Amino acid sequence: MKIAIISPNRHHLQDMSKVLEAHSHTVVLFDGGKTRMRLVAEQEQPDLMLVDGMCCDPNELALVEYITTHHRKIAMILLCASQTPEFLINSMRAGVREVLPSPVSPLALESAVSRLAAKLVGQQGQTSGRVLAFMACKGGSGATFIATNLGYQLAAEGKSVLLIDLNLQFGEALSYVHDGRPGSTVADVAHDISRLDPSFLAASTVKIAPNFSILAAPEDPATAMEVKAEHVDAILNVAVAHYDFVLLDVEQTLTTLVIRALDRAHRIYPVLQATLPAIRNANKLMSVFKSLGYPASKLELIVNRFDKGGEISLADVRRSLADFTLLTIPDAYKEVNNSINRGTPLVDIARSNPVSKCIADLALSLSPRQEENASFFVRLFKKG
């Protein structure tokens, strides 16, 4: 892949060049500022342009947007010494796929370039496992309950499932289906990322059922700061090769890490309740997802705790979120609350509950059962 790097810092240029050339990329270096982007794009026509020295001034993104609209085949990565959530989102809206810290670590640079290289050759960086992300549109929507119980149900159907709790500061996914404490967490895996392999990943999880494991969020919120987007990438690379489903319970804040995880998801399930604040948040979230280039087919909204007799009807929700698929899960507050307080999957204490049935239906839609009564010829070939 041909990569053009623009930076006012010669040391940054040389350091990035060494990392990328070691991976057989063709690298051209330009000592200077971001105003050189247009000239470099027109003269070099690189596959990827790395622009160092970006700050949080939104006016600078007009230069970036010119490149992404006039040279659509050029991928853009920005390197920014200080990042704000607003700058990150505005960068994605301008067509940027990655915003990395400056100076950038070799691991972060390698991971970002590898993802883009895979995309150029039509790969997705994933093998067999399907990645499903669950995200609350508003606190208390029930995203963690749905993710954990769906993971348990998929495992009961014979699928191997790993749930990764990416609500790093205050994640409690493990407690929804287990009453113990984790021996290792996402932060521990990130700290020893050089040891990461299938055995190390499996040993770092809590086994909930024979086919269902959870990689828990850090116990200490302070250690959550040590988990970087490139660590999540590395974990997912291993996970999708060894699990049928990888479920992500992600926090509401759209950080670089969260967006990186959502990029990897086959499907994203924003979870909301039929309340005006939740619907407004869902609309804002859908707007951001659209700016990130996510197709509507990647998104399925779940209206949780839905009450047919409530003030806001499903028709009202559909009018507000017309372009997206809506799934509903009924309200069963007492039984669900009992399940959460006991740390036991709902299906184990209330199998006939309507919520259990809805989650089982969702699992079945994701992993349809084989026909139990195969034809004579199918059985014959299986015996052969």
C-alpha positions in Angstrom: 0.0 0.0 0.0 1.3 3.5 -0.9 1.2 5.8 2.2 1.9 9.5 2.3 2.9 11.0 5.6 2.7 14.7 6.3 4.2 16.1 9.5 5.9 19.2 10.8 8.0 17.0 13.1 10.9 15.2 11.3 11.3 12.7 14.2 7.7 11.7 13.8 8.1 11.3 10.1 11.1 9.0 10.5 9.6 6.9 13.3 6.4 6.3 11.4 8.3 5.5 8.2 10.4 2.8 9.9 7.3 1.1 11.3 5.4 1.1 8.0 8.3 0.2 5.8 9.0 -2.8 8.0 5.6 -4.1 6.9 6.4 -3.6 3.2 4.4 -0.5 2.6 5.6 2.2 0.1 6.1 5.4 2.2 6.6 8.9 0.9 7.4 11.6 3.5 6.5 15.3 3.4 8.0 17.7 6.0 5.4 20.4 6.6 1.9 21.2 7.7 -1.6 20.2 6.9 -1.9 22.8 4.1 0.2 20.4 2.0 -2.6 17.8 1.9 -4.2 18.9 -1.3 -0.9 19.0 -3.3 0.2 15.6 -1.9 -3.2 14.1 -2.8 -3.1 15.4 -6.4 0.6 14.6 -7.1 1.1 11.3 -5.2 -2.4 9.7 -5.3 -1.6 7.5 -2.2 -3.9 4.8 -0.9 -3.6 6.3 2.6 -2.7 9.8 3.9 -1.4 10.2 7.4 -1.6 13.8 8.5 0.2 14.7 11.8 -0.2 17.9 13.7 -3.9 18.2 13.6 -5.4 20.1 16.6 -9.0 20.5 17.8 -9.9 23.4 15.5 -12.9 22.4 13.5 -12.0 24.8 10.8 -9.0 22.7 9.9 -11.4 19.8 8.9 -12.5 21.8 5.8 -9.1 20.8 4.3 -9.7 17.2 5.2 -13.2 17.2 3.7 -11.8 18.5 0.4 -9.6 15.4 0.2 -12.3 12.9 1.2 -14.8 14.4 -1.3 -12.5 15.0 -4.3 -10.2 12.0 -3.8 -12.5 9.3 -2.6 -10.0 6.5 -3.0 -7.6 8.1 -0.5 -8.1 6.9 3.1 -7.4 9.5 5.8 -5.9 9.1 9.2 -5.3 12.2 11.4 -2.8 12.4 14.3 -3.8 14.8 17.0 -1.9 15.6 20.2 -5.2 16.4 22.1 -8.6 15.0 21.1 -12.0 16.1 22.2 -15.2 14.1 21.6 -16.5 16.9 19.4 -13.4 16.9 17.2 -13.5 13.1 16.9 -17.1 13.1 15.7 -16.6 16.0 13.4 -13.5 14.3 11.9 -15.6 11.2 11.2 -18.3 13.4 9.5 -15.5 14.9 7.4 -14.7 11.4 6.1 -11.8 10.4 8.4 -11.8 6.8 9.5 -9.2 7.0 12.3 -7.9 9.7 14.7 -4.8 8.6 16.5 -2.7 10.3 19.2 0.4 12.2 18.3 3.1 10.9 18.6 1.6 7.5 17.8 2.8 4.2 19.2 4.0 1.6 16.8 1.3 -0.8 17.8 -1.5 1.8 17.3 -0.1 2.7 13.9 0.4 -0.9 12.8 -3.2 -1.7 13.8 -4.8 1.2 12.1 -2.9 0.7 8.8 -3.6 -3.0 8.9 -7.3 -2.4 9.1 -7.3 -0.1 6.2 -5.1 -2.4 4.1 -7.5 -5.2 4.8 -10.4 -3.1 3.7 -8.7 -2.2 0.4 -8.3 -5.8 -0.5 -11.9 -6.6 0.4 -11.3 -8.1 3.8 -13.0 -7.2 7.0 -10.3 -8.3 9.5 -12.7 -10.9 10.8 -12.9 -14.6 10.2 -15.8 -16.8 11.3 -17.2 -15.2 14.4 -20.0 -12.6 14.2 -19.6 -9.4 16.3 -22.8 -7.9 17.8 -22.6 -4.6 19.7 -25.2 -3.5 22.3 -25.4 0.2 23.3 -27.9 2.0 25.5 -29.4 5.2 24.0 -30.0 6.4 27.5 -28.9 5.1 30.9 -31.0 2.3 32.3 -32.3 1.2 28.9 -31.4 -2.5 29.5 -28.6 -3.0 27.0 -26.5 -5.0 29.4 -29.4 -7.3 30.4 -30.2 -8.0 26.8 -26.6 -8.6 25.8 -25.9 -11.0 28.7 -29.1 -13.0 28.4 -28.8 -13.2 24.6 -25.2 -14.6 25.0 -26.5 -17.2 27.4 -29.3 -18.2 25.0 -27.0 -18.4 22.0 -24.7 -20.7 24.0 -27.7 -22.9 25.0 -28.3 -23.3 21.2 -24.8 -24.8 20.9 -22.9 -21.7 19.8 -19.6 -20.6 21.4 -20.1 -17.1 22.8 -17.7 -14.5 24.3 -19.1 -11.3 25.8 -16.6 -8.5 26.2 -17.7 -5.7 28.6 -16.5 -2.5 27.0 -18.2 -0.3 29.5 -14.8 0.1 31.0 -15.4 2.6 33.8 -18.5 1.1 35.3 -19.3 -2.1 33.5 -21.2 -4.8 35.5 -22.1 -7.3 32.7 -20.7 -10.2 34.7 -22.9 -9.6 37.7 -26.1 -10.0 35.5 -25.4 -13.7 35.1 -22.8 -14.6 37.7 -22.3 -13.9 41.4 -18.5 -14.0 41.6 -15.7 -11.7 40.8 -13.4 -12.0 37.8 -9.9 -13.3 38.1 -8.8 -11.2 35.1 -10.4 -8.3 33.2 -10.1 -6.4 29.9 -7.4 -4.2 31.6 -5.3 -7.3 32.5 -5.4 -8.6 29.0 -4.5 -5.1 27.7 -1.6 -4.9 30.1 -0.2 -8.2 28.9 -1.2 -7.8 25.2 2.1 -9.3 24.0 0.9 -12.6 25.6 -2.4 -12.6 23.8 -3.4 -15.9 22.1 -6.5 -18.1 22.3 -5.4 -19.8 25.5 -4.5 -16.6 27.3 -7.8 -15.0 26.2 -9.9 -18.0 27.4 -8.0 -18.1 30.7 -8.8 -14.4 31.3 -12.6 -14.9 31.0 -15.2 -16.1 33.4 -17.1 -19.2 32.2 -20.8 -18.8 32.7 -21.9 -21.9 30.9 -20.0 -24.5 28.8 -20.2 -22.3 25.7 -20.5 -18.9 27.2 -17.7 -16.8 28.7 -17.4 -13.1 29.7 -14.3 -10.9 29.6 -15.2 -8.5 32.4 -14.7 -4.8 32.7 -11.9 -3.6 35.0 -12.7 -3.7 38.7 -10.8 -0.5 39.3 -12.1 2.4 37.0 -8.6 3.9 37.1 -7.1 0.9 35.2 -9.8 1.4 32.5 -7.7 4.3 31.2 -4.9 1.9 30.2 -7.2 0.1 27.7 -6.6 1.5 24.2 -8.4 1.0 20.9 -5.6 -1.1 19.5 -5.9 -3.5 22.5 -9.6 -4.0 21.7 -8.6 -4.6 18.0 -6.1 -7.3 19.1 -8.6 -9.0 21.4 -11.2 -9.0 18.7 -8.8 -10.5 16.1 -8.3 -13.5 18.4 -11.9 -13.7 19.6 -13.6 -13.8 16.1 -11.3 -16.7 15.1 -12.3 -18.9 18.1 -16.0 -18.0 19.0 -19.1 -18.2 16.9 -20.4 -14.9 18.4 -18.6 -12.1 20.1 -21.0 -9.8 21.9 -19.8 -6.3 22.9 -21.5 -4.3 25.7 -20.3 -0.8 24.9 -20.6 2.5 26.8 -22.7 5.4 25.6 -19.8 7.8 25.1 -18.5 7.7 21.5 -14.8 7.5 22.2 -12.2 6.3 19.7 -12.2 2.9 21.4 -16.0 2.6 21.2 -16.1 3.7 17.5 -13.3 1.2 16.7 -15.4 -1.6 18.3 -18.6 -0.5 16.5 -16.6 -0.5 13.2 -15.9 -4.2 13.8 -19.5 -5.1 14.5 -21.6 -7.0 12.0 -24.7 -5.5 13.7 -25.3 -2.8 16.3 -28.2 -2.9 18.6 -29.0 0.5 20.1 -31.4 -0.1 23.1 -34.0 2.4 24.1 -37.3 2.7 26.0 -40.4 4.3 24.6 -39.7 7.7 26.3 -39.2 11.0 24.6 -35.6 11.5 25.9 -34.6 8.1 24.8 -36.1 8.6 21.3 -34.3 11.9 21.0 -31.0 10.3 22.0 -31.6 7.5 19.5 -32.1 10.0 16.7 -28.8 11.7 17.6 -27.0 8.4 17.7 -28.4 7.3 14.3 -27.2 10.6 12.9 -23.7 9.9 14.1 -23.8 6.4 12.8 -24.9 7.7 9.4 -21.9 10.1 9.4 -19.6 7.2 10.2 -20.9 5.5 7.0 -22.8 2.7 8.8 -25.6 1.4 6.5 -29.1 1.1 7.9 -28.8 -2.7 7.6 -26.1 -2.7 10.2 -28.4 -1.2 12.8 -31.4 -2.8 14.6 -33.0 -0.8 17.4 -34.4 -2.6 20.4 -37.3 -1.0 22.2 -37.1 -2.5 25.6 -39.7 -2.7 28.4 -42.3 -1.8 25.7 -45.8 -1.4 27.1 -48.6 -1.5 24.4 -50.7 0.7 26.6 -48.1 3.3 27.2 -48.3 7.0 26.2 -45.9 6.5 23.3 -47.0 3.8 20.9 -44.8 1.7 18.6 -46.2 3.7 15.7 -44.9 6.9 17.3 -41.4 5.4 17.7 -41.5 4.2 14.1 -42.3 7.7 12.8 -39.3 9.1 14.7 -36.9 6.3 13.5 -38.4 5.4 10.2 -35.3 4.2 8.4 -34.4 1.5 10.9 -35.6 -1.9 11.9 -37.3 -2.0 15.3 -37.4 -5.0 17.6 -39.5 -4.9 20.8 -39.1 -6.6 24.2 -42.1 -6.4 26.5 -42.1 -5.0 30.1 -41.6 -7.6 32.8 -40.0 -5.4 35.4 -40.4 -7.7 38.4 -39.1 -10.9 36.8 -36.2 -9.1 35.1 -35.2 -7.2 38.2 -35.3 -10.5 40.1 -33.0 -12.1 37.5 -30.5 -9.2 37.8 -30.5 -9.1 41.6 -29.9 -12.9 41.7 -27.2 -12.8 39.0 -29.1 -15.5 37.1 -30.1 -15.6 33.5 -33.9 -14.9 33.2 -34.5 -18.1 31.2 -33.3 -20.2 34.2 -35.9 -18.7 36.5 -38.7 -17.8 34.2 -38.5 -19.8 30.9 -42.1 -19.0 29.9 -41.7 -15.3 30.6 -42.4 -13.1 27.4 -39.0 -11.5 27.8 -37.3 -14.9 27.8 -39.3 -15.8 24.7 -38.3 -12.6 22.8 -34.6 -13.2 23.6 -34.9 -16.8 22.4 -36.5 -15.6 19.2 -33.7 -13.1 18.7 -31.1 -15.9 19.3 -33.0 -18.1 16.8 -33.0 -15.4 14.1 -29.2 -15.0 14.5 -28.5 -18.7 14.6 -31.3 -20.7 13.0 -31.6 -24.4 14.0 -30.8 -27.1 11.5 -33.9 -28.9 10.2 -34.4 -31.8 12.7 -36.0 -34.1 10.1 -33.5 -34.2 7.3 -34.4 -35.9 4.0 -33.4 -39.5 3.3 -30.7 -38.4 1.0 -29.2 -35.9 3.5 -29.1 -38.6 6.2 -27.6 -41.0 3.7 -24.8 -38.6 2.8 -24.1 -37.9 6.5 -23.7 -41.6 7.1 -21.4 -41.8 4.2 
